């Protein structure tokens, strides 16, 4: 366990010893703040049927920030090790490949959480300076952030897999963005296709990330959503592990 925690600290610390980590955090907060300002101006003086904090998760702003941030976070996970020549040293250390994969995933995920953590304060800031916003329910805020955490976990696992396939951080970022975008675009199948009775409609609704975040932002924690993200995250971590283990046969 001590070796595993050392790897996690090494991975997490790698984001803060360079300017890149701070730039990512600043970029996420800048885009998130601008998104809230644009949304508030668009809704100023106009009636709407849901809280502004719930409306944010249904807009393209949230998903654009998420799709751009995660590939930048994960592109260095394995690709930088391969490019700098420290990959073989790491893989010959007295730790297993699974521990390395999990440590890198956890380090990237913790940094992702750190980058998005200020989002928790937004509803309370809006409540402080708004006369029309009702009491902020902490349970709904926690549920919404749980949704962000689960989606981030899936995207980070995809980014780790993409980074394990190449030694170029740029290629890793593009591959991660393409894969994450593919999962996001599947969310629109439930709205683009005419609803029909049968398993197809249920399947398209089940894989829709937009529908999942709608529930989370309303304070609804559906175990089906949790299992969906957890299972896909484990699947891509499994692919990452197999990609890392493939070096034995090269």
C-alpha positions in Angstrom: 0.0 0.0 0.0 2.8 2.4 0.8 4.3 1.9 -2.7 0.9 2.5 -4.3 0.4 5.7 -2.3 3.9 6.8 -3.3 3.0 6.4 -7.0 -0.2 8.3 -6.5 1.6 11.2 -4.8 4.2 11.1 -7.6 1.5 11.3 -10.3 -0.6 14.0 -8.5 2.5 16.0 -7.7 3.5 16.0 -11.3 0.6 18.3 -12.2 1.6 20.9 -9.6 5.4 21.0 -10.1 4.9 22.4 -13.6 2.9 25.3 -15.0 0.6 23.0 -17.0 -1.5 21.9 -14.0 -2.2 25.5 -12.9 -3.0 26.5 -16.4 -5.6 23.7 -16.7 -7.2 24.6 -13.3 -7.3 28.3 -14.3 -8.7 27.5 -17.7 -11.5 25.3 -16.3 -12.5 27.9 -13.8 -12.3 30.7 -16.3 -14.5 28.8 -18.8 -16.9 27.7 -16.0 -17.2 31.3 -14.7 -17.8 32.7 -18.2 -20.4 30.0 -18.9 -22.4 30.9 -15.7 -22.2 34.6 -16.6 -23.4 34.0 -20.1 -26.2 31.7 -18.9 -27.3 34.3 -16.2 -27.4 37.1 -18.8 -29.4 34.9 -21.2 -31.9 34.1 -18.5 -32.0 37.6 -16.9 -35.6 38.8 -16.7 -37.0 35.7 -18.4 -39.0 33.0 -16.7 -37.6 29.4 -16.8 -38.9 26.2 -15.3 -35.8 24.9 -13.6 -33.0 26.2 -11.3 -30.1 27.9 -13.0 -27.7 25.4 -11.4 -29.7 22.6 -13.1 -29.8 24.4 -16.4 -26.0 24.7 -16.5 -25.6 20.9 -16.8 -27.9 20.8 -19.7 -26.1 23.4 -21.7 -23.2 22.8 -24.1 -20.9 24.8 -21.9 -20.5 22.1 -19.3 -19.8 19.4 -21.8 -17.4 21.5 -23.8 -15.3 22.3 -20.7 -15.4 18.6 -19.7 -14.4 17.3 -23.1 -11.5 19.8 -23.4 -10.1 19.5 -19.9 -9.9 15.7 -19.5 -7.7 15.0 -22.5 -5.3 17.7 -21.3 -5.1 16.2 -17.9 -4.6 12.6 -19.0 -2.4 13.1 -22.1 0.8 13.0 -20.0 -0.1 10.0 -17.9 1.9 7.4 -19.9 2.9 9.3 -23.0 5.3 11.6 -21.1 6.9 8.6 -19.4 7.6 7.0 -22.7 8.8 10.2 -24.3 11.2 11.1 -21.4 12.6 7.5 -21.2 11.4 6.9 -17.6 8.7 4.4 -18.7 10.9 1.3 -18.5 12.3 2.4 -15.2 8.8 2.7 -13.8 7.6 -0.6 -15.2 10.7 -2.4 -13.7 10.1 -1.0 -10.3 9.0 -3.4 -7.5 5.3 -2.8 -8.2 2.9 -4.5 -10.5 1.4 -3.1 -13.7 -2.0 -3.0 -12.1 -0.7 -0.8 -9.3 0.9 1.5 -11.8 -2.3 1.8 -13.8 -4.5 2.4 -10.8 -2.0 4.9 -9.3 -1.9 7.0 -12.5 -5.7 6.8 -12.9 -6.2 7.9 -9.3 -3.7 10.7 -9.5 -5.3 12.1 -12.7 -8.8 11.7 -11.1 -7.8 13.6 -8.0 -6.4 16.4 -10.1 -9.6 16.4 -12.1 -11.6 16.7 -8.8 -9.3 19.6 -7.7 -9.9 21.4 -11.0 -13.7 21.1 -10.6 -13.9 21.5 -6.8 -14.7 25.3 -6.9 -17.8 24.4 -8.9 -19.4 23.4 -5.5 -19.3 27.0 -4.4 -21.2 28.4 -7.4 -24.7 27.7 -6.2 -24.0 29.4 -2.8 -22.4 32.4 -4.5 -25.5 32.7 -6.7 -27.7 32.4 -3.6 -25.7 35.1 -1.8 -26.0 37.7 -4.6 -29.5 36.8 -6.0 -32.8 37.8 -4.5 -34.9 35.3 -6.5 -32.8 32.2 -5.9 -34.3 30.0 -3.2 -32.5 28.0 -0.5 -29.7 25.9 -1.9 -30.1 22.3 -1.1 -26.8 20.7 -0.2 -28.0 17.3 -1.2 -28.7 18.4 -4.8 -25.3 20.1 -5.0 -23.6 16.9 -3.7 -25.6 14.8 -6.2 -24.7 17.0 -9.1 -21.0 16.9 -8.2 -21.3 13.1 -7.9 -22.4 13.1 -11.5 -19.4 15.3 -12.5 -17.1 12.9 -10.6 -18.6 9.8 -12.3 -18.4 11.3 -15.8 -14.9 12.5 -15.0 -13.9 9.1 -13.8 -15.0 7.5 -17.1 -13.3 10.2 -19.2 -10.1 9.9 -17.2 -10.0 6.2 -17.7 -10.5 6.7 -21.4 -7.7 9.3 -21.4 -5.4 6.8 -19.5 -6.0 4.2 -22.2 -5.4 6.7 -25.0 -2.1 7.8 -23.3 -0.9 4.2 -22.9 -1.1 3.7 -26.7 1.4 6.3 -27.7 4.5 8.3 -26.7 3.1 11.6 -28.1 1.1 13.7 -25.7 -0.6 15.5 -28.6 -1.8 12.2 -30.1 -2.9 10.9 -26.7 -5.0 14.1 -26.2 -6.6 13.8 -29.6 -7.4 10.2 -29.2 -8.9 10.8 -25.8 -11.0 13.7 -27.1 -12.3 11.6 -30.0 -13.3 8.7 -27.7 -14.9 10.9 -25.2 -16.7 12.8 -27.9 -18.0 9.6 -29.3 -19.5 8.6 -25.9 -21.0 12.1 -25.6 -22.5 12.0 -29.1 -24.3 8.7 -28.3 -26.3 10.8 -25.8 -28.2 12.3 -28.7 -29.5 9.1 -30.1 -32.4 9.1 -27.6 -33.5 12.5 -28.9 -32.7 12.3 -32.6 -34.5 9.0 -33.2 -38.2 8.7 -32.9 -39.2 6.9 -29.7 -40.4 3.4 -30.3 -41.5 0.6 -28.0 -38.7 -1.9 -27.5 -35.3 -2.4 -26.1 -33.6 0.1 -28.4 -35.3 3.1 -26.8 -34.4 1.9 -23.3 -30.8 1.3 -24.4 -30.4 4.8 -26.0 -31.9 6.4 -22.8 -29.6 4.3 -20.6 -26.4 5.4 -22.4 -27.4 9.1 -22.6 -25.0 11.1 -20.5 -27.2 14.2 -20.8 -30.1 12.3 -19.2 -27.8 11.0 -16.5 -26.6 14.5 -15.6 -30.2 15.8 -15.7 -31.0 13.3 -12.9 -27.9 14.0 -10.9 -28.5 17.8 -11.1 -32.0 17.2 -9.7 -30.7 15.3 -6.7 -31.7 11.9 -8.1 -28.9 9.3 -7.6 -30.0 6.3 -9.7 -27.9 3.2 -9.1 -28.2 2.4 -12.8 -26.3 5.5 -13.7 -23.6 4.8 -11.1 -23.2 1.2 -12.4 -23.1 2.4 -16.0 -20.2 4.8 -15.3 -18.4 2.5 -12.9 -18.5 -0.5 -15.3 -17.2 1.5 -18.2 -14.5 3.0 -16.1 -13.4 -0.5 -15.0 -13.5 -1.6 -18.7 -11.2 1.1 -19.9 -8.8 0.6 -17.0 -8.7 -3.1 -18.0 -7.9 -2.1 -21.6 -5.2 0.2 -20.2 -3.7 -2.6 -18.1 -3.6 -4.9 -21.2 -2.0 -2.1 -23.2 0.7 -1.7 -20.5 1.2 -5.5 -20.2 1.7 -5.7 -24.0 5.2 -4.3 -23.6 6.3 -7.8 -22.5 5.7 -9.2 -26.0 7.3 -6.3 -27.9 
